Amino acid sequence: MDQVVARQSLPDTPRIFGFFVDGKRMEAGERAYFERRSPGHDVPVTRIPKCTREDLDLAVKAARRAFEDGRWSRIPAVERADVLLRAAQILRSRAGELAYWETLENGKPISQARAEVDGCAGMFEYAAGLARTLHGDAFNNLGDGMFGLVTREPIGVVGLITPWNFPFLILCERVPYILAAGCTIVAKPSEVTSATTLMLAEILSEAGLPDGCYNVVTGSGSVIGQAMTEHLDIDMVSFTGSTAVGRRCVEAAGGNFKKLGLELGGKNPQIVFADADLEDAADGVAFGIGFNTGQCCVSGSRLIVERSVASEFEKLVAAKLAKVRIGDPLDPATQIGAITTTAQNRTILDYIAKGREEGARLVCGGGALDFGRGQYIAPTLFADVTGAMAIAREEIFGPVLAVMPFDSEAEAIAMANDTVYGLAASVWTKNIDKALNVTRRVRAGRFWVNTTLAGGPELPLGGFKQSGWGREAGSYGIEEYTQIKSVHIEIGKREPWVR
C-alpha cells in the first residue's frame, strides 16, 4: 500500500549503507559510521560511512576516467536521454521507498516527500529532452573565406555538494542536467541525509548509466566537502547551502580556478498589498513559512504588508498557522514535521528568544512542541518588527515569520531589497501594473505573483547578490555544466603570410 495512504512503521534496526564508486557499492570496512537518528522519532534509522580524502580521490579518478574515455561524454545525446528516461521510470516505481527514507532522515512529512520524488522524476524527463536539444551556433557571415562555429562541450567532472533540507529534490534539480550535458559526477550529500543520494546510485546503474559517471562519497562537509572544493581534478563544484560556507567554497576553488555554481541563503520577502485577495494571501504566506518547517532557502520569512490591512492580515495569518497539522512525519495527515538537526533546532529557538529580547511582539507560536519524542517547533509569528532586528535581517532557516508594515509601493520595494540576499520573493496584489512593477524592481532570482514556492523543471533556480552564482534547472541548467568553444574554419586556399 502507498506510504502516503497508510502510516509506515519505524525500522527495527538502522539500515546500513556503503558509499558508491565506479559503479560499485563500497563497504565501510574499518571506516567509522555516522548513525542517523530520526528527528521526528528519536530512533536510529541509518548508518553511513565516514569516508576519507583517499576515498574522494578514488571517486574523482573514476569520474575522470569515465569522462575522458567518452563512455558518456561522447555518446549520442539520444542515448543519454534514454538513460535519463529509464531513470525517471524507476524513480516513479520506487517513489514510496525513497519518500520513506527521506522522511526518516529529514523529518519532513511523508506526503511532502512523496510529492518531491514525483517532481524529481519530472526533472529527469525534462533533462532528457534538453540532452537532445543542446546546441551551439553557426556564423555564415564571416566572408567567403571563413566559417564559424560555436559549440557547447561538457565541462568535465562535477563535484556536487547537497544540503540536508531537501536531500533528494536538490540532488535531482542538478544530477539529470549535469548528466544531460555529458559530465560525470562525484556527489557529497549531507552526512545526516545521505540515504536517497546513495539510492539514486542504484537507480542510475539500473537505468544503464555507465560505471564511474555517478559516484557518491559520504562524510562531513569539513572533510569531504572541503577536499572537493580544493580538488585539482574536479572541473566544477555545485554547492547548495549557507552563504558563509559558499564564501569558503569561493576561496577554496582558486586552486585550479574551477567553475562554481552556488545556491546560498535567502531572507525572502512576501509583499502583500491591500488590494490582494487577503484570504488567499494569508494561506500562501502560512504555506511559505511552514513548508518544510521553514527549513527552505526560498521560504517567505519576511512579511511586508500594507499598513491599512496589516492588523487584519496578521490575524488571518495567525488563524491559518493555528490550524496547521504538526506532528509525526510518517502520518499522511501531517503538514509540518520535525526540525532536521539538533543544532538547527537550537538555532531557531535562539532566534525566537532574540526576537522577544529585541522587542518584537509575539503573535503566535514561540516555542518547542512536546510530542513525547522528536524535535518540533510551533510556527511563530512576530509583529512590530523593525528592519534592524536580527529576525528581520538574518536567515533563521525555521518557521519564524517577521511582519513589517509599509505605506507606499516604493517603500515596499525598498524594504524588500534591504537585504544582502536576493534568492526569492512573492507579491500579492490584484493590480497587474503593481505586480509587474514590483517584479521588475525587487532583486531576486525567483519571483512569484499571487502564489509562492511554485515551480517545475522548466524555470531556472538561482539568486542575486549573496544568494549565489549561476542557475539550475530549465534550459539554463544544462548550459551551466557546459563550456563554450569557438571554431574558425578557413575555406579554400590560404592567403600566404610569407611570400
N, C-alpha and C positions, 0 to 999 in steps of 0.2 A: 504493500500500500504506500502511496506517495507520502513523503515526510511532512508535507505541508497539510495533509489531511489528518494524520494521526500523530500524536506526540511520540517522539522517539525515546527510547531508554538510553541511559548512560552506558558507556563501555565498562565491562568488568575490570579490564586491565588496560593500561595505556598502549596504544598502537606504536610499534617501533618502526622507525623509518631509517633508511640509509641516506646517502647522497647519490648523485647521478652524474656519471662522466662517460663520454664516448659510447652512449647507447646502453650502458650497463648500470645497474644498481650496485653501489659500493657500500659494503657493510661498515659499521662504525669501528669494528675491531677494538683496538685498545684506546680509541679516542673517547673522551668524556661525552656524556649525553647532556642535553638540556631537556629537563622534564617540564612539560607544559601542563598547568592545571587550568581547567575550565573556569573562566572568570564569572560565569553565571552559576556554577555549581560547586566550585572549590574541590574538584576531584581531578586526579591526573588523567589526561586523555591522550597525550602523545609524548614520544621521546625522540629527540632529533640530535644527530651527531654534531659535535663542535669541531668543525673542520679546521685545518691548518693552512698556512700560506703555501705549503707544499702541495696540498690538495687543490688549491686555487691554480697553482702553476700547471698541474696536471690537466685541469679542466680547460685552461686557456690554450694549452698545447693541442688538445683535442679539437677545440673550436677553430684554431688557426689552421690545423691540418685539413679539417673539413672544408674550410673556406678556400684555401689555396688550391686544393686538388679539383675544385669545381664540382664536387658531387651535388652541391646545392646552388652555389652562386652562378654556375654557368649552364644549368639545365634550362630547357624552355619554360617560360613563365606558366604555360598551361599545366605543366607537371607540378610546379609549386602550388598552383591553385587547386589542383586535385587533392593534394595532401591536406591543405587547409580546409577544404570542404569535408573531407573524411573526418578530420579532427572535430569539426563542428557537429557532425552526426554523432560521434562518440560522446562528445560533451553532453549533448541532449539526452543520450541514453543513460549517462551516469550522473545526471544533474542532481538527483536526490542524494546520492552518496557524497558528492562534492559539497553540497549545501550543508549536509550533516557535519562534516569535519570542519568546514568553515565556521559554523555556528559554535561548535565545541571549543575551538581555539580562540575565536574572536569575541564571542559573546553577543553577536548581533542576532536579531530574530530570525528563525528558520525561514519564515515566509520571505523576508528580505533577501536572505542568502540565496534562496531558490530563484528568485526573480533576477538576481545578479548573474547567476550561472546561465540562465536563459539569454540574458543580454550579451554575455561573453561568447556564446555560440554565434550570435549575430555578428560580433566583431570578426570572427574567423571567416564567416561567409562574405562579409563586405570586403575584407582584405584580400580574399581570393579573387574577387573581381578586379581590385586595384593592381594585383600582380600582373594581370593580363593587359591592363591599360597604361601602365607606367611607360613613359616615352620621353624623348628629348625634342630637339628642334632641328630644322634644316634651314640653311641660308643660301638661297639661289640668287642672291643679289650682290655678289662679290666680284662680278665681272666674268668675262668668258674664260679666264684662266684659273679661277678658284671656286671651289665648292666647300661650304662649311657645314659641319655637323656639331650639335651639342648633345652629348649622351649622358645618361644618368647611370652610375655604377654603384653597386652596394658598397657601403663604407668599410665593411670588414667584420671584425669580431666586436660584438657589442656586450658590454657589461651592464647588467640590468639589476638595479637595487630597488626593491619594493618595500612598502611600509606595512604596518600591522592593521591599519584601519579598514582597508579594502584589499585583502591579500590576493584574491583571485581576480576581482574586477580590474584593478590597476595593472596587474600582470597581463590580462587579456586586452587591455587598451594599448598594449605595446607589442607583445610577442607576435601576433599574427602580422602586424605591419612590418616588423623587423624581418621576419621570415619572408614575407612577400617581396621585400626589397632584395632578397638574396643573401642577407647577412647570416652569421651564426651567433649563438648566444651563450653567455655564462650568466646565469641568474643567481642572485643572492637575496632570498626572502628574509623578512624579519625573523629573528630566532624564535619569537613567540607564536608565529603563524606560518609555519613552513609547509604544512601538510599538503595543501592544494597545489602549491608550486611543484612539489615532488610528484603529485598525482598527474599533473599535466605532462610531466616527462613520460610517464607510461602511455598516456593518451596519444601523444605525438609520435612515439615509437610505433604504436599500433596503427596509426594513420599512415605510416610509411615514411616519416621523416628520417633521413639518413643519420647514422651514428655520428655523434660529435657536433651536431647542429644545434642541440639544446642541452645544456649541461646545468646542473644545479649544485651549488656549493653552499652548505648551511653553516651558520655561525653568527658571531656578533658583528655589528657594524664597525666597532673599533678595531677588529682584527681583519675580517674578510672584506668588509666594505672599504676600509681604508686602503688595504692592499690592492683592491680592484681599481680604485681611482688612481693609484700610483703606478699600476702595472704598465710596463712599456710596450707590451704586445697586445694591449686592448686598444682598439681604434676609437671607440666612443663609449661613454657611460651615460646611461639614462637613470637618473635618480629622482625619486619621489619622497619627500619628507620635509623636515623643517628648514627654514631659511638659514638658520645657524649652521646646520650640517651641510646645506648646499654651498655655503660660502667656503667651507673646508674642502668640498669637492673641487671648487674652482682653483683653490691653491694647490691641491694635490695633482690636478690634471696637467699642470705646467711641465711635468717631466718630459712628456712626448707630445705636448700640445694637442691632446686628444679632444675630440669634439664632445660637448656636454649637452644633454637635454635635461632640464631641471623643472620639475613641478613642485613648488615650495609652498610656503604658508599663505594664509589669507585672513583678512578681517573684513568680511564681506557685508556690504550694506543691503538692506531691503528698504526701499524708499516707498512709502505709502502716502498717496495724495488723498485729499478729502473726497475727490470725485470717484475714487475707486469703489468697486463692489467690496465693501468692508468685510462682509461675511466670508467671501472667497479669499480676500487678502489675509484675514486672520487665520484661516485654515492653512493657507500657504506659508505664512510666517511660522506657525506652530510646526508644520512639517519641516521647514527649512532649518530649524534649530534642533528638532527632535530626531530627525532621521540619523540613523547610525549613532544614536546618543550624542549627537553634536560632534562626534569624532570624525569630522569631514572637512577637508581643506576648503571646500566651497560652501560650507554651511553659512546661512544668513545670520550672523551673530550680532549685527548692529541694526536695530530697527529705527529708521529715521522717518518720523511720521509727522504729517502736517498738524500744527498745533490745534487748529479748530476741532479736530476729531481725535486728538491724542488720548484724552481721558476715556472716551467711548471705546476707542480701539484697544487700549490697554486692557479693559475689562473683557473684550471679545477674545483677545489672545489668551488671557489668564483662564477663561472658561474653556477654551479649546485644550489647553495644556492639562487642565484638571481632569479631562475625560480620556486622555491618552492611556492606553493599556501598557503598563510597565510590569515586567516580571520575567519568568523562566523563558530563556531564548528558544527552548525546544517546544514551547507551546505555540501552536499555529495562530492563536489569537493575539499574541504579544506584538506590540508595535515598537516599544523601546526595550532593549535588552540591557546587558551588563556593560560596565566600563571595562575596557580590554585589559589594561595593565594596572597593577597596584600603584606604580609611580604616577600614571595619568590620573587615577582616582584621587590621589593625594593632591596633585596639581590643581584639579578642578575645585576641590573643596577649599584649597588655599585661596584661589581666586574669588570664590564666593565670600569667604571671610574678608578678603581685601575690599570687595565691593561694599560691604557693610561698613568697614572701617573708614572708607573714603567718603561716606555719606550718601551713597545711593539708597533708594527706598526699595526694600524687598517686597514685591507684589505677590509672588507665589514661589513654591519650591524652597530651595535654600539649604538642602542638606542631603545626607545619605538616607537610603531606604533600607530597612531591615526585613529581608525575606527568609531569614534563618541561615542562608548561605549565599555566597557570591557577593559582588560589589555593585551597588546600584545607586544612582543619584537622581533625585527628582528634577524634572525640567524647571529651570529657575529663571524668573523674570525680574529684572531690576528696572525701576523708573528713576526719574530725576538724575539721570546720568549726564555728566559733562564730558567734553572731549578730552580733558586732561586725565581722566581716571584710567587706571590700568585695565579695567574691564571693558573700556571703550577703545583701547589702543592695542592691546596685546592679544595674540591668538591664544585662546583658552583651550580649544580643542575639546569642548564638552558642551552639555546642554544648558548654556548660560547666555541669555539674551539681554542686551543693554538697549534701553529705549531713550531716544533723544528727539525732541521736537524741533520743527523748523517752521518758518513763516513765509518763505518765498521759494520759488523754483531754483533760483540762483543759489540760495543758502543751502538747499538740499543737495545740490550738485557739489558745492564746496565741502560740505560735511562728508559726503560720500568719498571724495577724493582726499580727504585729510587723513591719510594713512600711508605707510611705506609700502603697503601691499597693493596688488591690483589683479586679483585672481578672478573674482566673480562679483556679480551684482544683480539685483532684481528691482524692477519698478512696477508699482501697482497704480494704474490710472485708466480711466475710460476715454481720456483725451489723447488721440493718436499723435497730435503735434507735440504734446508734452512728453509722451512716451519716447518719440523719436529724438527729441532734443536731449533728453536725459541719457538715452542710449549712446548718443554721439559724444557727449561731453564727460561722462563718467569713465574713468580709465580702468578698464577691467577686460580680461581676455575672454570671459564668458558672460553673457547677459541674458536675462530672462524678463519678459514683459508679461505681466498678469499670470505668472507661474514661477516656479523655482525648482532647481535641481532636476530639470527635464533634460533629455538628450538622447542621443543614439550614435551609432558609428559614423554617420555622415558628417557631423560637425566636429571641428577640431577642439582640443583642450589645451589650455596653457594660460600663462599670466603676463601681466605688465609689471614693471618696476621690480620690487624684490620678491615677487611671486614666481619668478623663474625665467627660463630661456626656452625657446623652441615650442613646437606644437606636436601633440599626439593625436591620433585618430584622424578621420577624414582623409581626403587625398593628400593633405599636408603631412599626415602621419607616416605615409610610406616615403615621401620625399625627404623627411627628416633623417632617414637612415641611408641616404644616397649621397654621393658627391658628383659634382658636375665636371665633365671633361669636354674641352673644345677641340675639335678635329678640323684641320685645314687640309684640303685635298687639292693639289695643283693638277690642272687639266692641260694636256698637250705638252709640247716641248718647253723646257725651262729657258727663260731669258738669261744668258750667261752673265755671271758676275766677273769672271776672269776671261779676258779675250786674248 
